Amino acid sequence: LPARDWRWRAGTVLVFATELLPYSETFVRDHVASFRRRKAILVGAKPVPGLSTEGLETALLPNSRWSRLLLWFAGVSPTMDQLVAAHGVKLIHAHFADAGARLATYAARRGLPLVVTLHGADVLRNPDGPKAALLNRILWPRLMRSAALFLPVSDYLGRKALRRGFPAKKLQRHYLGIPLFP
């Protein structure tokens, strides 16, 4: 299992959620709060009204169109570079496939393992819908190639992820609420 790999045991985990932090994503806050033996920093691209992140180390990326495009397509973000260096980040953990797709090029460029939790809507959404078109055609193939591990939160989502083209050798079911890299 990749979680047993020694490189993933030391250093900070950068937990990425596109939005910080909607009321519906208590699992993201709880994930970051569960870290005991190593440090975690919660990073997002857009602040939204919702859950308190008090007690958690957080950071926001610039939310300009240019910054987003550079990060998504070229894997370039001076802000991410500063966070990775300042916190000794050794692993990126993204919640939802779309968030992972946005960081796949960055993680590959920096040589950081990328773990992506698949929660449901990201796998079950119509892949041909207008919102998904850009992500599915350009960013998702990069995600499939470069992510080290995908964690569907149920066996059902794991089967759906296989049908959507997620590589079987990178899929490992992981129920929410059980610390993965505490």
Solvent accessible surface area in square Angstrom, and as a share of the most:
residue,aa,sasa,rsa
1,L,114,0.57
2,P,46,0.29
3,A,21,0.17
4,R,164,0.60
5,D,41,0.21
6,W,194,0.68
7,R,129,0.47
8,W,10,0.04
9,R,114,0.42
10,A,67,0.52
11,G,31,0.30
12,T,6,0.03
13,V,2,0.01
14,L,0,0.00
15,V,0,0.00
16,F,2,0.01
17,A,2,0.02
18,T,39,0.23
19,E,61,0.27
20,L,18,0.09
21,L,2,0.01
22,P,23,0.15
23,Y,152,0.58
24,S,89,0.58
25,E,26,0.11
26,T,57,0.33
27,F,45,0.19
28,V,0,0.00
29,R,71,0.26
30,D,76,0.39
31,H,25,0.11
32,V,8,0.05
33,A,46,0.36
34,S,26,0.17
35,F,19,0.08
36,R,184,0.67
37,R,171,0.63
38,R,34,0.13
39,K,90,0.38
40,A,12,0.10
41,I,1,0.01
42,L,0,0.00
43,V,0,0.00
44,G,0,0.00
45,A,12,0.09
46,K,91,0.39
47,P,85,0.54
48,V,32,0.19
49,P,125,0.78
50,G,25,0.24
51,L,29,0.14
52,S,70,0.45
53,T,36,0.21
54,E,160,0.72
55,G,82,0.79
56,L,30,0.15
57,E,75,0.34
58,T,54,0.31
59,A,22,0.17
60,L,82,0.41
61,L,9,0.05
62,P,63,0.40
63,N,68,0.35
64,S,58,0.37
65,R,178,0.65
66,W,176,0.62
67,S,33,0.21
68,R,72,0.26
69,L,69,0.34
70,L,50,0.25
71,L,11,0.05
72,W,36,0.13
73,F,61,0.25
74,A,48,0.37
75,G,0,0.00
76,V,57,0.33
77,S,9,0.06
78,P,90,0.56
79,T,37,0.21
80,M,0,0.00
81,D,44,0.23
82,Q,126,0.56
83,L,22,0.11
84,V,8,0.04
85,A,79,0.61
86,A,84,0.65
87,H,34,0.15
88,G,33,0.32
89,V,6,0.03
90,K,101,0.43
91,L,1,0.01
92,I,0,0.00
93,H,4,0.02
94,A,0,0.00
95,H,5,0.02
96,F,49,0.20
97,A,0,0.00
98,D,16,0.08
99,A,2,0.01
100,G,0,0.00
101,A,1,0.00
102,R,40,0.15
103,L,0,0.00
104,A,1,0.00
105,T,29,0.17
106,Y,0,0.00
107,A,2,0.02
108,A,62,0.48
109,R,114,0.42
110,R,85,0.31
111,G,64,0.62
112,L,24,0.12
113,P,26,0.16
114,L,1,0.01
115,V,0,0.00
116,V,0,0.00
117,T,7,0.04
118,L,0,0.00
119,H,26,0.12
120,G,7,0.07
121,A,72,0.56
122,D,4,0.02
123,V,3,0.02
124,L,90,0.45
125,R,58,0.21
126,N,90,0.46
127,P,57,0.36
128,D,125,0.65
129,G,13,0.13
130,P,134,0.84
131,K,155,0.66
132,A,0,0.00
133,A,31,0.24
134,L,69,0.34
135,L,9,0.05
136,N,30,0.15
137,R,168,0.61
138,I,67,0.34
139,L,0,0.00
140,W,9,0.03
141,P,52,0.33
142,R,68,0.25
143,L,0,0.00
144,M,29,0.13
145,R,166,0.61
146,S,43,0.28
147,A,1,0.01
148,A,36,0.28
149,L,6,0.03
150,F,0,0.00
151,L,1,0.01
152,P,2,0.01
153,V,25,0.15
154,S,33,0.21
155,D,72,0.37
156,Y,109,0.42
157,L,10,0.05
158,G,10,0.10
159,R,121,0.44
160,K,56,0.24
161,A,0,0.00
162,L,87,0.43
163,R,170,0.62
164,R,51,0.18
165,G,49,0.47
166,F,4,0.02
167,P,34,0.21
168,A,67,0.52
169,K,182,0.77
170,K,32,0.13
171,L,33,0.17
172,Q,47,0.21
173,R,96,0.35
174,H,31,0.14
175,Y,100,0.38
176,L,80,0.40
177,G,80,0.77
178,I,99,0.50
179,P,67,0.42
180,L,30,0.15
181,F,9,0.04
182,P,32,0.20
